[in-house]
Structure formats: structure tokens, C-alpha cells
Amino acid sequence: MKVAILGDTHFGVRNDNKSFHDYYERFYSELFFPYLKDKGIKRVIQLGDLFDRRKYVNFYTLKRAREYFFDKIDEYDLEMDVFVGNHDTYFKNTN
């Protein structure tokens, strides 16, 4: 089985900077998802640090990440496993 491995996506990086979201959107729509479709990859493994902040998620970041990433996971009928990274836990010193 072929899988795609992602790590440290850090959605919302640099205080939810719009330029980073625009860059991420181009990467996922023009490269990542077309590559998965072309190669017949149906499973994505995300190795942690899905979002950048551990204490909260900005609504703008959540909306944008949903549009260019999570909705595409659903649209392409992909399975995704997400591991917990240090930015995914509320406290710095414990999981």
C-alpha cells in the first residue's frame, strides 16, 4: 500500500499569516493532492504539529485549513492518520 507522509504542517504559522495560507493552498491544490491522485495514494500519515498553536486555533486558520486541506482529504476519499506532536498538546511538558 502506498502512503503519503506529512509532518509539521503548522497550519496558522506566523500568527495566522495570510501569505502562508496562500502558499499552503497552492502547494496542496497544485502539487500534493494531484500527486496523490496520479500515484493512486489513498492514505495520508501526518506526523504531528498539525496546527501551530497548542492553546487555541484561530477561526480564520481553521476555515482556510478546512478549505484547502481537510475538505480535499474528504473529496479525494483519503484515509488519514494523525500522530500527536508537541504543538498538538495543551501543555509543553506533558501529553
C-alpha positions in Angstrom: 0.0 0.0 0.0 1.3 3.5 -0.9 1.1 6.2 1.7 1.9 9.9 1.8 3.8 11.1 4.9 3.4 14.7 6.1 5.0 16.3 9.1 4.8 19.6 10.8 2.1 21.3 8.7 1.8 24.0 11.3 -1.5 25.5 10.0 -1.7 29.0 11.3 2.0 29.7 11.4 3.3 33.2 11.9 0.2 34.5 13.7 -2.2 33.1 11.1 -0.4 34.9 8.3 -2.5 35.1 5.1 0.6 34.7 2.9 1.4 31.4 4.4 -2.1 30.2 3.9 -2.0 31.2 0.3 1.3 29.4 -0.2 -0.1 26.3 1.6 -3.2 26.4 -0.6 -1.1 26.5 -3.8 1.1 23.6 -2.6 -1.8 21.3 -1.7 -4.0 22.1 -4.7 -1.3 22.2 -7.4 1.2 19.6 -6.1 0.2 17.4 -3.2 -3.3 16.3 -4.0 -2.8 15.9 -7.7 0.3 13.8 -7.0 -1.7 11.6 -4.6 -4.4 11.1 -7.3 -1.8 10.5 -10.0 0.0 7.8 -8.0 -3.1 6.2 -6.5 -2.2 7.0 -2.9 -5.2 6.7 -0.6 -3.7 7.1 2.8 -2.0 10.1 4.5 0.0 9.9 7.7 0.5 13.2 9.4 3.4 13.0 11.9 2.2 15.8 14.3 2.2 19.5 14.7 -1.0 19.8 12.6 -1.7 23.3 13.8 0.9 25.8 15.0 -0.6 26.9 18.4 -1.2 24.5 21.2 -3.6 26.7 23.2 -6.2 27.7 20.5 -7.0 27.7 16.8 -7.8 30.9 15.1 -11.1 30.8 13.2 -9.6 32.2 10.0 -6.9 29.4 10.1 -9.5 26.8 10.8 -11.6 27.9 7.9 -8.7 28.1 5.4 -7.1 24.8 6.5 -10.5 23.1 6.1 -10.9 24.5 2.6 -7.5 23.6 1.2 -6.7 20.5 3.2 -9.4 18.8 5.2 -12.2 19.2 2.6 -9.7 17.8 0.0 -9.0 14.8 2.2 -12.7 14.1 2.1 -13.1 15.0 -1.6 -10.3 12.6 -2.7 -11.7 9.9 -0.3 -8.4 9.6 1.5 -7.8 8.0 4.9 -5.7 10.0 7.3 -3.9 9.1 10.5 -2.6 11.9 12.7 0.1 11.5 15.4 0.2 13.9 18.3 3.1 16.4 18.1 4.4 18.8 20.7 2.2 21.6 19.2 -0.8 19.4 19.4 -0.9 19.2 23.2 -2.1 21.9 25.6 0.9 21.7 28.0 4.5 21.9 26.9 5.8 19.4 29.5 3.3 16.6 29.3 1.0 14.8 26.9 
